[in-house]
Amino acid sequence: MVNQTRIRPDILGGAVLLFILIMFLFQDVLTFEAAPSAWINVNTIFLGIVIEAAPFLLIGVLLSSMIHLYVTPEQIARWMPGKGIKTLLPAALVGTILPLCECAIVPVVRRLIKKGVPFQAGMVFLVAAPILNPVVLASTFFAFRNQLEIVYVRFGLAFVLSLVIGLILYLVFKNKGPVIRTRPGEVHVHHHHHHEHGQGVAARLKEICSHAAEEFFMMGKYLLIGAFIAALFQTFLDRSVLLSIGSDEIASVAVMMGFAYILSLCSEADAFVASSFGNQFTPASISAFLLYGPMLDLKNTIMLFAFFRTKFVIVFMITVTAAVFAGVLLTFAVIS
Amino acid sequence: MSYAFLRGVILMGFGLLILGLVLSGGIVYYIAPIMMPFIYFGMVTFFILGAVQLFQDKEDDHPQPWPVYVLFLVPLTAGFILPERGLDSSVAENRGVQYGAAAHGPGLQAEESESDTPRADSYLDDPDGYMEALGGTEEEEADEHAPLDYEDEEWFEGYYEELFETYAGADEIAVDEDTFIDVLTLLDLYTDSFEGTEVEVYGFAFREPDFDENRLVAARFGMTCCVADAGVYGLIIDSEEAADFGDDTWFQARGTIRAGTYNGQEVAILEDAELEPIEQPDSPYVYPGYQ
């Protein structure tokens, strides 16, 4: 069926090998200097995001592959006892010690849910882990040393909102069947792994690597698309348009959330970008930027749609958006 | 049917792309030095995964249609073929240049490299052990930072007061990449004290739309992790030679600091400056969090 329209893998592989070798060896000669400078800017930002995100995506797929190959659903059930809403709090606590950013978290969460972690707990990880981790804490602290309330709000609200989001998703989807898409061609291959357990460290490592390599391509294609769109916005969007609404209490929160979504920054770096807005934006809108971006952005939305049911992703996006928006406005109404 | 060989080639290609950028020094256009340990980890991992794929003969677990693999050739081709170049003033215009005041946030991160680099290293040496260990170190880290919470205001003032002592009374200040953001912040915080000081600074030429022909900005992109987060910092310069320097040309300026206003804000302005064209420096960016 499909096989007939396929290009023979070995021929394609050989051609690509030659192509890459030529580019690598003759890159100085081949450089296309005449490219328009706007597109060189797009390319620079695109490659910057891809090269920076790649190591973290690799960590994510390696971890996911280890879980896939060597963690059984029974073990998961032992580590995460309880059902329903009882899983939310432990999930948020585990999320705080997992040092995974938003590039790495999607493959891991998808894998955990496939292995039997309740989806509501998985989604708590997904929104909590990219913010509640030590590296992000340090960078936020350094960027907002002279505005510590933003640091407290970011980490306090991230914890609370992750629970709220998990709870809402649980209530909406508890009786609606699986939230993950099952992809054709994937179902039948998942039984053959566990018999290889006893083969020693080298065989295990090889198996993890080969699984991680496949998963890198599965996840990476969404990263590439997201990074490219983000690079377009980064190059052509005039930020003074945003600044003109920066001082309005409510509109600025909405604008900064949209901005965080489009920029798709790594949660480890977003605090510095936020601090560069300086006094032009309200503390509430800066906090919204710092909370929303790691939970939901352009590059991970594309991954989410690929791996979770469409309806679930839409409800997830609405829930996260509403929770961050309301949470930030409420918090600042109380503390100021 | 397996695409393992093709995957191996592409993974190796990513490893080669990063290796090439590291060898040529072009990596500075994309990634801040503080992130390099992660980039090396990524490069080595690409080579290892690629090598495993080249010699793999089992069926694919997650078959992908071949166009997916072609998609991965886009960043590879772009990376090898398109010129490596820093961001230019059109991006600076869209992002907005910071003249002083707003720059003091990132200017404070001098310490960050101390706390982050060892962490990145330990992550590299043993990612799993590092992750496990984090549960324990988190508390210690909170303790380590806690005293700063109470004195951060003083710390902030102290840092710039101390820096001010270093520069105050100097007849002239030469600004280089390591001091760019710090000195610009000082000039903004203590504009009056620095009036009359000779300052030498270099950057690329940038103009706001409302500038007259004698005015331009010596601008630098400040990068924290990667170019996506780069912000623009600059010093406003008045010079009769300004018109000779087109946008994005690199120049050195030498002039005298005066207090002035721009857009209703008090800013330091370098007046009566002599301008001289220079080559683009090796590192086109400045790094707020790295010294």
Interface residues (C-beta under 8 A of the other chain):
Chain A: V2 N3 R6 I7 P9 D10 L12 G13 V16 L17 F19 I20 M23 F24 Q27 L30 T31 F32 E33 A35 S37 A38 W39 I40 N41 N43 T44 I45 F46 L47 G48 I49 V50 I51 E52 A54 P55 F56 L58 I59 L62 T96 I97 L98 P99 N133 P134 V135 L137 A138 S139 F141 F142 A143 F144 R145 N146 L148 R183 G185 E186 V189 K206 C209 S210 H211 A212 A213 E214 E215 F216 F217 M218 G220 K221 L224 A230 A231 Q234 T235 F236 L237 D238 R239 S240 L243 L263 S264 L265 C266 E268 A269 D270 F272 V273 S275 S276 F277 G278 N279 Q280
Chain B: M1 S2 Y3 A4 F5 L6 R7 G8 V9 I10 L11 M12 G13 F14 L16 L17 I18 G20 L21 I27 Y29 Y30 I31 M35 F38 I39 F41 G42 T45 F46 I48 L49 G50 V52 Q53 Q56 K58 E59 D60 D61 H62 P63 Q64 P65 W66 V68 Y69 L71 F72 L73 V74 P75 L76 T77 A78 G79 F80 I81 L82 P83 E84 R85 G86 L87 D88 S90 V91 E93 N94 R95 G96 Q98 A101 A102 A103 H104 G105 P106 L108 Q109 E111 E112 S115 D116 R119 Y123 P127 Y130 M131 L134 G135 T137 E138 E141 H145 L148 D149 D152 E153 W155 F156 T224 C225 C226 V227 A228 D229 G231 P288 G289
